């Protein structure tokens, strides 16, 4: 890593060929199934690609500065007033599958808090990529989303995200969430069940597969600064038989649950 260029590097191993992993990073309809919500533009050397996260009201415009199918692609974005963000994706054979490595340099990786958020963010995104590649390739995802401002400390928040007592205070009737690779069996207050596997756990976020929804659920948090923090529940379903009404009901239930979590966090601080 060059001096003055902070860097974050993460990777996953996926049981898919190189070409499939490469398509997930370069084809807009695939990027929109695991990374962002919408993609405008076509991947090619020097071309512009705009990625949009609709529920966050945010878009980022990237230039493809390097592309070598099926092993390498480099995205660059100008962050006004901060500099150039570079995202480098390197893919190589790993046994019968692929090793997919992401390196981010520039403003997104700067500072202790910024690096921590980007570090966790890439771990979560790569967890979503792995399950899309291996289980739901080519399927259309639909999302549920709930977000609210709330103060927290990371260790405190993870107790609510993982322990039986913590989860029961806002989301579940029973169940815990352990370490990556361990099974999950939750009964939500609504009576719905979440059966799956822990995919990723960071110091303030986690993602769990949700077999009943043919997708996953993310428990997230964001820190702009010590006075501006938010908690978030986000999830995706690739089940074409799940009705829009059922998905909307899940989103409403998660919004209510997140309000209970906020109240619990607030009570601890008072």
Backbone as CSV, one residue per row, in Angstrom:
resi,resn,N_x,N_y,N_z,CA_x,CA_y,CA_z,C_x,C_y,C_z
1,UNK,0.845,-1.197,0.000,0.000,0.000,0.000,0.874,1.238,0.000
2,UNK,0.603,2.175,-0.887,1.398,3.385,-0.964,1.107,4.289,0.217
3,UNK,2.139,5.018,0.636,1.956,5.960,1.731,0.945,7.015,1.308
4,UNK,0.031,7.352,2.192,-0.998,8.335,1.901,-2.198,7.784,1.169
5,UNK,-2.218,6.482,0.886,-3.346,5.860,0.214,-3.907,4.751,1.083
6,UNK,-4.784,5.093,2.030,-5.371,4.063,2.894,-6.023,2.965,2.063
7,UNK,-5.998,1.770,2.587,-6.448,0.624,1.801,-7.231,-0.359,2.661
8,UNK,-8.294,-0.899,2.077,-9.054,-1.992,2.680,-9.074,-3.135,1.671
9,UNK,-8.813,-4.343,2.142,-8.761,-5.500,1.256,-9.555,-6.643,1.889
10,UNK,-10.511,-7.198,1.128,-11.338,-8.303,1.595,-11.518,-9.309,0.457
11,UNK,-11.776,-10.566,0.817,-12.010,-11.555,-0.220,-12.990,-12.609,0.258
12,UNK,-13.570,-13.325,-0.706,-14.399,-14.487,-0.434,-13.983,-15.601,-1.384
13,UNK,-14.332,-16.822,-1.020,-14.198,-17.980,-1.900,-15.612,-18.404,-2.285
14,UNK,-15.884,-18.497,-3.562,-17.213,-18.893,-4.032,-17.095,-20.090,-4.970
15,UNK,-18.034,-21.005,-4.853,-18.019,-22.229,-5.659,-18.627,-21.975,-7.027
16,UNK,-17.998,-21.068,-7.773,-18.463,-20.722,-9.123,-17.237,-20.486,-10.002
17,UNK,-17.375,-20.614,-11.321,-16.246,-20.358,-12.214,-15.911,-18.867,-12.300
18,UNK,-14.714,-18.565,-12.797,-14.262,-17.176,-12.918,-15.249,-16.312,-13.686
19,UNK,-15.761,-16.834,-14.787,-16.625,-16.038,-15.655,-17.897,-15.588,-14.936
20,UNK,-18.427,-16.446,-14.115,-19.643,-16.114,-13.370,-19.353,-15.020,-12.343
21,UNK,-18.245,-15.145,-11.630,-17.857,-14.128,-10.658,-17.614,-12.793,-11.348
22,UNK,-16.973,-12.822,-12.506,-16.697,-11.590,-13.249,-17.993,-10.927,-13.701
23,UNK,-18.936,-11.716,-14.190,-20.222,-11.165,-14.630,-20.956,-10.481,-13.479
24,UNK,-20.824,-11.023,-12.278,-21.492,-10.437,-11.114,-20.993,-9.027,-10.832
25,UNK,-19.769,-8.728,-11.240,-19.166,-7.411,-11.013,-19.297,-6.475,-12.205
26,UNK,-19.667,-6.977,-13.361,-19.641,-6.142,-14.558,-20.975,-6.026,-15.279
27,UNK,-21.887,-6.946,-15.058,-23.192,-6.883,-15.701,-24.172,-6.170,-14.775
28,UNK,-24.783,-5.108,-15.282,-25.649,-4.284,-14.444,-26.773,-5.039,-13.785
29,UNK,-27.419,-5.973,-14.513,-28.545,-6.689,-13.932,-28.097,-7.629,-12.819
30,UNK,-26.829,-8.059,-12.837,-26.314,-8.872,-11.743,-25.871,-7.998,-10.567
31,UNK,-25.195,-6.888,-10.826,-24.801,-5.964,-9.746,-26.005,-5.533,-8.917
32,UNK,-27.132,-5.360,-9.589,-28.345,-4.899,-8.900,-29.009,-5.988,-8.069
33,UNK,-28.500,-7.210,-8.124,-29.072,-8.288,-7.312,-28.306,-8.511,-6.012
34,UNK,-27.180,-7.824,-5.823,-26.425,-8.052,-4.581,-25.725,-6.804,-4.046
35,UNK,-25.401,-5.837,-4.890,-24.589,-4.702,-4.442,-25.407,-3.423,-4.309
36,UNK,-25.879,-2.905,-5.423,-26.684,-1.682,-5.404,-28.106,-2.022,-5.861
37,UNK,-28.915,-0.985,-6.106,-30.289,-1.225,-6.536,-30.477,-1.044,-8.035
38,UNK,-29.745,-0.098,-8.614,-29.851,0.151,-10.040,-28.473,0.459,-10.606
39,UNK,-28.273,0.082,-11.862,-27.023,0.366,-12.556,-27.342,0.963,-13.918
40,UNK,-26.669,2.065,-14.225,-26.808,2.695,-15.537,-25.433,2.727,-16.186
41,UNK,-25.343,2.236,-17.420,-24.068,2.220,-18.123,-23.654,0.809,-18.477
42,UNK,-22.697,0.703,-19.369,-22.246,-0.605,-19.852,-20.760,-0.746,-19.568
43,UNK,-20.327,-1.899,-19.034,-18.920,-2.059,-18.684,-18.010,-2.143,-19.911
44,UNK,-17.055,-1.250,-19.952,-16.068,-1.239,-21.018,-14.972,-0.280,-20.631
45,UNK,-13.796,-0.452,-21.145,-12.674,0.385,-20.769,-12.987,1.857,-21.041
46,UNK,-12.887,2.661,-19.978,-13.145,4.086,-20.092,-14.598,4.488,-19.980
47,UNK,-15.514,3.524,-19.884,-16.934,3.848,-19.824,-17.349,4.293,-18.428
48,UNK,-18.510,4.935,-18.350,-19.068,5.418,-17.092,-20.185,4.484,-16.638
49,UNK,-20.167,4.175,-15.350,-21.207,3.330,-14.756,-21.722,4.027,-13.508
50,UNK,-23.029,4.256,-13.433,-23.638,4.884,-12.261,-24.382,3.835,-11.451
51,UNK,-24.027,3.726,-10.186,-24.690,2.788,-9.279,-25.534,3.578,-8.288
52,UNK,-26.770,3.114,-8.078,-27.710,3.825,-7.214,-28.220,2.916,-6.109
53,UNK,-28.231,3.461,-4.881,-28.827,2.809,-3.723,-30.089,3.609,-3.403
54,UNK,-31.237,3.131,-3.877,-32.456,3.932,-3.854,-32.919,4.294,-2.451
55,UNK,-32.905,3.340,-1.536,-33.453,3.610,-0.199,-32.556,4.531,0.616
56,UNK,-31.304,4.643,0.226,-30.407,5.594,0.879,-30.347,6.923,0.126
57,UNK,-31.005,6.981,-1.034,-30.994,8.209,-1.821,-29.612,8.607,-2.291
58,UNK,-28.813,7.614,-2.711,-27.414,7.881,-3.017,-27.018,7.216,-4.333
59,UNK,-26.244,7.946,-5.142,-25.694,7.401,-6.373,-24.210,7.729,-6.455
60,UNK,-23.475,6.865,-7.122,-22.044,7.106,-7.330,-21.701,6.769,-8.775
61,UNK,-20.955,7.674,-9.426,-20.588,7.483,-10.821,-19.131,7.011,-10.906
62,UNK,-18.935,5.872,-11.526,-17.605,5.280,-11.646,-17.137,5.277,-13.096
63,UNK,-15.834,5.398,-13.255,-15.187,5.181,-14.542,-14.444,3.850,-14.489
64,UNK,-14.606,3.035,-15.511,-13.868,1.777,-15.565,-12.499,2.060,-16.174
65,UNK,-11.472,2.049,-15.329,-10.128,2.413,-15.779,-9.315,1.209,-16.236
66,UNK,-9.773,0.013,-15.892,-9.076,-1.201,-16.315,-10.068,-2.353,-16.312
67,UNK,-10.011,-3.188,-17.331,-10.883,-4.352,-17.372,-10.180,-5.459,-18.161
68,UNK,-10.053,-6.619,-17.523,-9.395,-7.776,-18.123,-10.241,-9.020,-17.838
69,UNK,-11.234,-9.282,-18.682,-12.089,-10.457,-18.459,-11.268,-11.745,-18.470
70,UNK,-11.561,-12.696,-17.578,-12.543,-12.614,-16.486,-11.873,-12.467,-15.120
71,UNK,-10.754,-11.724,-15.054,-9.975,-11.744,-13.812,-9.794,-10.396,-13.125
72,UNK,-10.106,-9.290,-13.786,-9.783,-8.010,-13.145,-10.653,-6.888,-13.694
73,UNK,-11.099,-6.026,-12.781,-11.792,-4.796,-13.154,-11.478,-3.727,-12.112
74,UNK,-11.290,-2.499,-12.581,-10.968,-1.384,-11.680,-11.974,-0.264,-11.906
75,UNK,-12.669,0.106,-10.843,-13.608,1.224,-10.852,-12.971,2.413,-10.136
76,UNK,-13.134,3.617,-10.692,-12.646,4.825,-10.035,-13.774,5.843,-9.966
77,UNK,-13.846,6.549,-8.825,-14.842,7.599,-8.645,-14.190,8.806,-7.987
78,UNK,-14.562,9.999,-8.443,-14.083,11.238,-7.833,-15.026,11.605,-6.691
79,UNK,-14.482,11.693,-5.473,-15.257,12.125,-4.313,-14.977,13.609,-4.115
80,UNK,-15.946,14.494,-4.389,-15.694,15.937,-4.342,-15.043,16.380,-3.024
81,UNK,-13.946,17.098,-3.161,-13.260,17.641,-1.999,-12.394,16.647,-1.252
82,UNK,-12.433,15.366,-1.658,-11.686,14.342,-0.926,-10.646,13.620,-1.785
83,UNK,-10.962,13.384,-3.058,-10.000,12.693,-3.902,-10.629,11.559,-4.691
84,UNK,-9.812,10.612,-5.100,-10.252,9.514,-5.956,-10.386,8.223,-5.168
85,UNK,-11.561,7.631,-5.262,-11.801,6.313,-4.691,-11.557,5.273,-5.784
86,UNK,-10.793,4.253,-5.461,-10.507,3.186,-6.420,-10.943,1.845,-5.848
87,UNK,-11.736,1.104,-6.607,-12.168,-0.235,-6.228,-11.608,-1.210,-7.254
88,UNK,-10.738,-2.089,-6.794,-10.104,-3.062,-7.667,-10.610,-4.456,-7.324
89,UNK,-11.116,-5.156,-8.310,-11.618,-6.515,-8.132,-10.687,-7.473,-8.872
90,UNK,-10.125,-8.426,-8.134,-9.233,-9.419,-8.728,-9.816,-10.809,-8.483
91,UNK,-9.952,-11.595,-9.533,-10.574,-12.916,-9.456,-9.589,-13.947,-9.986
92,UNK,-9.430,-15.028,-9.249,-8.556,-16.106,-9.725,-9.137,-17.454,-9.314
93,UNK,-8.639,-18.487,-9.965,-9.082,-19.834,-9.650,-8.686,-20.207,-8.226
94,UNK,-9.590,-20.918,-7.555,-9.312,-21.423,-6.217,-9.967,-22.787,-6.124
95,UNK,-9.172,-23.836,-6.301,-9.748,-25.169,-6.346,-10.709,-25.269,-7.510
96,UNK,-11.930,-25.701,-7.249,-12.949,-25.774,-8.296,-13.789,-24.510,-8.370
97,UNK,-13.458,-23.517,-7.550,-14.213,-22.273,-7.518,-13.343,-21.069,-7.817
98,UNK,-13.717,-19.932,-7.220,-13.027,-18.680,-7.465,-12.732,-17.945,-6.159
99,UNK,-11.601,-17.278,-6.142,-11.251,-16.360,-5.061,-11.486,-14.950,-5.581
100,UNK,-12.370,-14.218,-4.914,-12.768,-12.883,-5.355,-12.291,-11.875,-4.316
101,UNK,-11.347,-11.039,-4.708,-10.742,-10.086,-3.778,-11.078,-8.657,-4.195
102,UNK,-11.473,-7.855,-3.213,-11.788,-6.447,-3.430,-10.804,-5.598,-2.641
103,UNK,-10.216,-4.621,-3.312,-9.329,-3.672,-2.656,-9.874,-2.271,-2.889
104,UNK,-10.112,-1.542,-1.817,-10.561,-0.161,-1.925,-9.475,0.762,-1.394
105,UNK,-9.126,1.773,-2.166,-8.191,2.791,-1.719,-8.828,4.160,-1.910
106,UNK,-8.354,5.122,-1.106,-8.845,6.483,-1.244,-9.743,6.913,-0.108
107,UNK,-10.598,7.923,-0.338,-11.390,8.534,0.738,-12.243,7.563,1.535
108,UNK,-12.813,6.554,0.872,-13.667,5.612,1.579,-12.946,4.788,2.615
109,UNK,-11.616,4.720,2.505,-10.833,3.903,3.428,-10.106,4.741,4.472
110,UNK,-10.314,6.045,4.473,-9.547,6.922,5.353,-10.102,6.965,6.763
111,UNK,-9.210,7.124,7.734,-9.597,7.371,9.109,-10.053,6.120,9.829
112,UNK,-9.957,6.130,11.150,-10.315,4.947,11.941,-11.786,4.576,11.764
113,UNK,-12.679,5.577,11.872,-14.101,5.265,11.748,-14.464,4.933,10.309
114,UNK,-13.954,5.715,9.366,-14.253,5.454,7.961,-13.774,4.086,7.526
115,UNK,-12.575,3.727,7.937,-12.035,2.416,7.571,-12.864,1.311,8.197
116,UNK,-13.291,1.533,9.445,-14.110,0.525,10.109,-15.424,0.303,9.394
117,UNK,-16.088,1.394,8.965,-17.350,1.277,8.267,-17.171,0.620,6.907
118,UNK,-16.144,1.021,6.176,-15.898,0.425,4.865,-15.483,-1.035,5.005
119,UNK,-14.709,-1.332,6.034,-14.307,-2.712,6.296,-15.535,-3.589,6.511
120,UNK,-16.424,-3.149,7.387,-17.652,-3.894,7.646,-18.544,-3.933,6.415
121,UNK,-18.622,-2.792,5.713,-19.464,-2.723,4.530,-19.075,-3.714,3.460
122,UNK,-17.760,-3.871,3.237,-17.319,-4.822,2.224,-17.543,-6.262,2.677
123,UNK,-17.368,-6.527,3.950,-17.641,-7.870,4.449,-19.104,-8.232,4.227
124,UNK,-19.993,-7.283,4.495,-21.422,-7.530,4.310,-21.766,-7.709,2.829
125,UNK,-21.210,-6.827,1.980,-21.491,-6.920,0.552,-20.988,-8.226,-0.040
126,UNK,-19.803,-8.646,0.368,-19.260,-9.896,-0.159,-20.052,-11.101,0.340
127,UNK,-20.619,-11.001,1.552,-21.512,-12.054,2.025,-22.742,-12.179,1.147
128,UNK,-23.300,-11.010,0.758,-24.457,-11.010,-0.143,-24.072,-11.535,-1.524
129,UNK,-22.885,-11.178,-1.999,-22.416,-11.676,-3.294,-22.289,-13.196,-3.292
130,UNK,-21.723,-13.749,-2.244,-21.500,-15.197,-2.170,-22.821,-15.966,-2.245
131,UNK,-23.819,-15.522,-1.487,-25.091,-16.250,-1.499,-25.804,-16.071,-2.839
132,UNK,-25.648,-14.915,-3.471,-26.235,-14.719,-4.799,-25.560,-15.623,-5.823
133,UNK,-24.249,-15.670,-5.805,-23.509,-16.504,-6.754,-23.847,-17.982,-6.601
134,UNK,-23.904,-18.450,-5.364,-24.004,-19.884,-5.119,-25.437,-20.410,-5.044
135,UNK,-26.414,-19.546,-4.717,-27.766,-20.060,-4.503,-28.844,-19.404,-5.372
136,UNK,-28.680,-18.145,-5.724,-29.782,-17.428,-6.356,-29.397,-16.749,-7.665
137,UNK,-28.384,-17.265,-8.318,-27.866,-16.658,-9.540,-28.964,-16.471,-10.588
138,UNK,-29.031,-15.256,-11.136,-29.971,-14.965,-12.209,-31.372,-14.642,-11.769
139,UNK,-31.662,-14.768,-10.471,-32.996,-14.475,-9.965,-33.103,-12.991,-9.592
140,UNK,-34.314,-12.480,-9.638,-34.575,-11.084,-9.326,-34.829,-10.929,-7.831
141,UNK,-34.119,-10.017,-7.199,-34.347,-9.824,-5.772,-35.321,-8.677,-5.529
142,UNK,-36.041,-8.794,-4.404,-36.882,-7.720,-3.896,-36.492,-7.494,-2.440
143,UNK,-36.571,-6.239,-2.026,-35.988,-5.874,-0.739,-37.012,-5.377,0.264
144,UNK,-36.658,-5.535,1.545,-37.364,-4.822,2.613,-36.327,-4.005,3.370
145,UNK,-36.781,-2.915,3.992,-35.831,-1.941,4.523,-36.474,-1.144,5.656
146,UNK,-35.730,-0.978,6.742,-36.165,-0.120,7.846,-34.933,0.572,8.417
147,UNK,-35.042,1.866,8.698,-33.911,2.659,9.177,-34.396,3.696,10.166
148,UNK,-33.651,3.881,11.255,-33.983,4.938,12.205,-32.722,5.438,12.887
149,UNK,-32.694,6.733,13.180,-31.581,7.299,13.922,-31.596,6.781,15.348
150,UNK,-30.428,6.406,15.865,-30.361,5.884,17.232,-28.913,5.869,17.698
151,UNK,-28.698,6.267,18.946,-27.369,6.181,19.520,-27.053,4.760,19.966
152,UNK,-25.788,4.390,19.885,-25.377,3.049,20.308,-23.862,3.010,20.437
153,UNK,-23.400,2.019,21.174,-21.994,1.608,21.157,-21.953,0.257,20.465
154,UNK,-20.895,-0.019,19.743,-20.863,-1.219,18.912,-21.049,-2.503,19.714
155,UNK,-20.327,-2.642,20.813,-20.458,-3.861,21.616,-21.871,-4.003,22.162
156,UNK,-22.436,-2.884,22.581,-23.807,-2.881,23.085,-24.779,-3.325,21.993
157,UNK,-24.622,-2.782,20.801,-25.519,-3.107,19.701,-25.443,-4.588,19.323
158,UNK,-24.246,-5.142,19.325,-24.095,-6.543,18.943,-24.738,-7.493,19.950
159,UNK,-24.882,-7.070,21.187,-25.637,-7.896,22.152,-27.096,-8.002,21.705
160,UNK,-27.641,-6.901,21.210,-29.022,-6.921,20.729,-29.153,-7.689,19.415
161,UNK,-28.085,-7.756,18.650,-28.113,-8.446,17.370,-27.851,-9.949,17.486
162,UNK,-27.225,-10.394,18.605,-26.797,-11.789,18.648,-27.332,-12.604,19.819
163,UNK,-27.413,-12.040,21.019,-27.761,-12.848,22.188,-29.266,-13.088,22.267
164,UNK,-29.644,-14.154,22.954,-31.068,-14.499,23.058,-31.850,-13.410,23.779
165,UNK,-31.330,-12.918,24.897,-32.028,-11.863,25.635,-32.090,-10.573,24.826
166,UNK,-30.984,-10.252,24.166,-30.951,-9.026,23.370,-31.948,-9.073,22.222
167,UNK,-31.959,-10.159,21.469,-32.889,-10.294,20.356,-34.341,-10.318,20.832
168,UNK,-34.577,-10.966,21.972,-35.947,-11.079,22.492,-36.508,-9.734,22.917
169,UNK,-35.653,-8.765,23.184,-36.128,-7.455,23.622,-36.744,-6.635,22.489
170,UNK,-36.517,-7.077,21.234,-37.047,-6.260,20.132,-37.515,-7.047,18.906
171,UNK,-37.002,-8.270,18.703,-37.272,-8.946,17.438,-37.879,-10.332,17.567
172,UNK,-37.415,-11.134,18.508,-37.721,-12.566,18.503,-38.478,-13.042,19.739
173,UNK,-39.031,-14.252,19.624,-39.502,-15.003,20.783,-38.438,-15.973,21.256
174,UNK,-37.579,-16.426,20.324,-36.511,-17.343,20.705,-35.433,-17.347,19.630
175,UNK,-34.233,-17.784,20.066,-33.135,-17.956,19.120,-31.979,-17.014,19.364
176,UNK,-30.810,-17.412,18.862,-29.599,-16.607,18.937,-28.931,-16.601,17.570
177,UNK,-27.957,-15.711,17.407,-27.160,-15.636,16.184,-25.695,-15.734,16.590
178,UNK,-25.050,-16.811,16.151,-23.684,-17.076,16.575,-22.635,-16.542,15.624
179,UNK,-21.608,-17.335,15.402,-20.497,-16.930,14.560,-20.711,-17.400,13.119
180,UNK,-19.983,-16.824,12.162,-20.134,-17.218,10.762,-19.989,-18.723,10.559
181,UNK,-20.883,-19.281,9.761,-20.866,-20.706,9.476,-21.755,-21.536,10.369
182,UNK,-22.287,-20.931,11.436,-23.150,-21.669,12.349,-24.613,-21.536,11.917
183,UNK,-25.444,-22.555,12.238,-26.855,-22.494,11.842,-27.634,-21.488,12.677
184,UNK,-28.727,-21.009,12.102,-29.609,-20.042,12.764,-31.034,-20.577,12.732
185,UNK,-31.709,-20.464,13.874,-33.118,-20.803,13.943,-33.798,-19.812,14.883
186,UNK,-34.474,-18.841,14.297,-35.152,-17.803,15.066,-36.661,-17.928,14.900
187,UNK,-37.389,-17.634,15.974,-38.831,-17.445,15.891,-39.090,-15.978,16.185
188,UNK,-39.622,-15.254,15.187,-39.878,-13.834,15.355,-41.147,-13.618,16.176
189,UNK,-41.296,-12.432,16.709,-42.499,-12.109,17.489,-43.762,-12.268,16.652
190,UNK,-43.639,-12.099,15.356,-44.796,-12.217,14.469,-45.172,-13.668,14.196
191,UNK,-44.332,-14.611,14.644,-44.565,-16.024,14.376,-43.789,-16.547,13.181
192,UNK,-43.240,-15.661,12.364,-42.403,-16.094,11.255,-41.134,-16.753,11.782
193,UNK,-40.601,-17.672,11.018,-39.348,-18.305,11.398,-38.237,-17.876,10.438
194,UNK,-37.030,-17.794,10.970,-35.838,-17.508,10.175,-34.892,-18.687,10.356
195,UNK,-34.798,-19.514,9.328,-33.889,-20.652,9.347,-32.805,-20.413,8.312
196,UNK,-31.555,-20.597,8.721,-30.476,-20.366,7.775,-29.120,-20.528,8.411
197,UNK,-28.189,-19.696,7.980,-26.803,-19.782,8.424,-26.243,-18.373,8.597
198,UNK,-25.395,-18.195,9.592,-24.712,-16.920,9.763,-23.681,-16.784,8.649
199,UNK,-23.803,-15.721,7.867,-22.884,-15.513,6.749,-21.707,-14.617,7.124
200,UNK,-21.999,-13.523,7.816,-20.967,-12.548,8.174,-21.306,-11.933,9.526
201,UNK,-20.288,-11.747,10.360,-20.424,-10.969,11.594,-19.233,-10.015,11.662
202,UNK,-19.502,-8.710,11.768,-18.442,-7.724,11.959,-18.559,-7.185,13.372
203,UNK,-17.885,-6.081,13.662,-17.977,-5.531,15.015,-19.245,-4.726,15.246
204,UNK,-20.047,-4.476,14.175,-21.308,-3.764,14.395,-22.408,-4.138,13.405
205,UNK,-22.212,-5.212,12.634,-23.213,-5.627,11.662,-23.159,-7.133,11.472
206,UNK,-24.229,-7.678,10.907,-24.223,-9.104,10.566,-25.228,-9.372,9.456
207,UNK,-25.034,-10.514,8.803,-25.952,-10.958,7.759,-26.185,-12.451,7.919
208,UNK,-27.464,-12.850,7.806,-27.898,-14.230,8.014,-28.762,-14.657,6.835
209,UNK,-28.536,-15.846,6.306,-29.418,-16.337,5.251,-30.794,-16.629,5.844
210,UNK,-31.829,-16.453,5.029,-33.214,-16.650,5.476,-33.868,-17.592,4.467
211,UNK,-33.828,-18.877,4.770,-34.258,-19.889,3.813,-35.733,-19.752,3.451
212,UNK,-36.573,-19.434,4.442,-38.012,-19.319,4.174,-38.317,-18.228,3.144
213,UNK,-37.467,-17.203,3.075,-37.645,-16.113,2.117,-36.810,-16.313,0.856
214,UNK,-36.001,-17.387,0.843,-35.031,-17.581,-0.234,-34.186,-16.321,-0.384
215,UNK,-33.577,-15.928,0.719,-32.786,-14.717,0.705,-31.992,-14.552,1.974
216,UNK,-31.948,-13.339,2.493,-31.151,-13.055,3.688,-31.657,-11.804,4.384
217,UNK,-31.215,-11.638,5.629,-31.540,-10.459,6.419,-30.248,-9.877,6.971
218,UNK,-30.147,-8.548,6.937,-28.972,-7.837,7.437,-29.365,-6.969,8.623
219,UNK,-28.564,-7.007,9.667,-28.697,-6.096,10.794,-27.514,-5.152,10.724
220,UNK,-27.794,-3.869,10.441,-26.751,-2.920,10.104,-26.751,-1.714,11.044
221,UNK,-25.702,-0.932,10.960,-25.642,0.340,11.674,-24.700,1.274,10.937
222,UNK,-24.907,2.562,11.124,-24.121,3.579,10.431,-23.719,4.666,11.410
223,UNK,-22.501,5.139,11.254,-21.997,6.198,12.125,-21.370,7.292,11.272
224,UNK,-22.054,8.435,11.185,-21.485,9.595,10.498,-20.460,10.263,11.411
225,UNK,-20.862,10.457,12.675,-19.965,10.931,13.730,-20.580,10.493,15.059
226,UNK,-19.992,10.913,16.181,-20.473,10.442,17.487,-21.900,10.873,17.784
227,UNK,-22.370,11.922,17.123,-23.722,12.429,17.366,-24.729,12.015,16.299
228,UNK,-24.267,11.412,15.229,-25.163,11.015,14.145,-24.957,9.539,13.828
229,UNK,-25.855,8.710,14.363,-25.789,7.276,14.156,-27.173,6.756,13.776
230,UNK,-27.204,5.622,13.133,-28.483,5.024,12.740,-28.370,3.515,12.775
231,UNK,-29.500,2.872,13.013,-29.596,1.417,12.964,-30.522,1.044,11.812
232,UNK,-30.307,-0.132,11.253,-31.012,-0.487,10.021,-31.226,-1.992,9.957
233,UNK,-32.402,-2.382,9.484,-32.678,-3.767,9.127,-32.992,-3.784,7.642
234,UNK,-32.246,-4.603,6.917,-32.422,-4.673,5.479,-32.386,-6.139,5.062
235,UNK,-33.150,-6.481,4.041,-33.126,-7.869,3.600,-33.553,-8.006,2.161
236,UNK,-33.295,-9.180,1.609,-33.632,-9.456,0.216,-34.268,-10.828,0.094
237,UNK,-35.226,-10.932,-0.827,-35.854,-12.209,-1.151,-35.758,-12.449,-2.648
238,UNK,-35.393,-13.674,-3.011,-35.344,-14.080,-4.413,-36.501,-15.023,-4.755
239,UNK,-37.500,-15.064,-3.871,-38.635,-15.964,-4.034,-39.697,-15.301,-4.908
240,UNK,-39.853,-15.781,-6.125,-40.829,-15.188,-7.038,-42.262,-15.450,-6.603
241,UNK,-42.456,-16.409,-5.691,-43.805,-16.719,-5.214,-44.203,-15.895,-3.991
242,UNK,-43.264,-15.145,-3.424,-43.583,-14.283,-2.288,-44.328,-13.059,-2.806
243,UNK,-45.515,-12.831,-2.284,-46.333,-11.717,-2.776,-45.763,-10.376,-2.322
244,UNK,-46.089,-9.334,-3.073,-45.664,-7.991,-2.683,-46.280,-7.592,-1.356
245,UNK,-47.509,-8.069,-1.111,-48.173,-7.756,0.158,-47.432,-8.384,1.332
246,UNK,-46.988,-9.631,1.162,-46.233,-10.299,2.227,-44.907,-9.598,2.484
247,UNK,-44.251,-9.156,1.411,-42.973,-8.453,1.569,-43.187,-7.116,2.269
248,UNK,-44.251,-6.421,1.921,-44.558,-5.148,2.574,-44.862,-5.362,4.051
249,UNK,-45.549,-6.455,4.363,-45.847,-6.776,5.761,-44.570,-7.035,6.547
250,UNK,-43.619,-7.738,5.940,-42.339,-7.977,6.603,-41.630,-6.652,6.863
251,UNK,-41.656,-5.759,5.886,-41.004,-4.456,6.063,-41.654,-3.677,7.210
252,UNK,-42.976,-3.708,7.283,-43.670,-3.013,8.370,-43.329,-3.631,9.722
253,UNK,-43.260,-4.953,9.771,-42.897,-5.635,11.016,-41.475,-5.265,11.444
254,UNK,-40.556,-5.186,10.490,-39.175,-4.838,10.805,-39.059,-3.395,11.263
255,UNK,-39.879,-2.524,10.701,-39.882,-1.128,11.127,-40.328,-1.010,12.585
256,UNK,-41.366,-1.778,12.960,-41.832,-1.778,14.347,-40.766,-2.359,15.276
257,UNK,-40.125,-3.435,14.814,-39.074,-4.051,15.625,-37.915,-3.095,15.835
258,UNK,-37.550,-2.363,14.790,-36.446,-1.414,14.900,-36.787,-0.287,15.874
259,UNK,-38.043,0.106,15.922,-38.471,1.110,16.901,-38.300,0.588,18.325
260,UNK,-38.603,-0.693,18.529,-38.398,-1.290,19.852,-36.913,-1.338,20.199
261,UNK,-36.071,-1.644,19.219,-34.632,-1.651,19.475,-34.148,-0.250,19.843
262,UNK,-34.623,0.747,19.135,-34.252,2.126,19.464,-34.638,2.469,20.900
263,UNK,-35.844,2.078,21.306,-36.289,2.362,22.668,-35.418,1.651,23.696
264,UNK,-35.013,0.429,23.404,-34.135,-0.315,24.322,-32.771,0.348,24.444
265,UNK,-32.232,0.793,23.323,-30.943,1.487,23.339,-31.035,2.797,24.096
266,UNK,-32.150,3.485,23.874,-32.376,4.771,24.552,-32.488,4.577,26.047
267,UNK,-33.175,3.507,26.470,-33.362,3.241,27.905,-32.020,2.966,28.581
268,UNK,-31.115,2.308,27.887,-29.807,2.019,28.458,-29.004,3.288,28.701
269,UNK,-29.240,4.294,27.886,-28.464,5.522,27.991,-29.023,6.478,29.036
270,UNK,-30.282,6.258,29.421,-30.918,7.192,30.354,-30.609,6.834,31.811
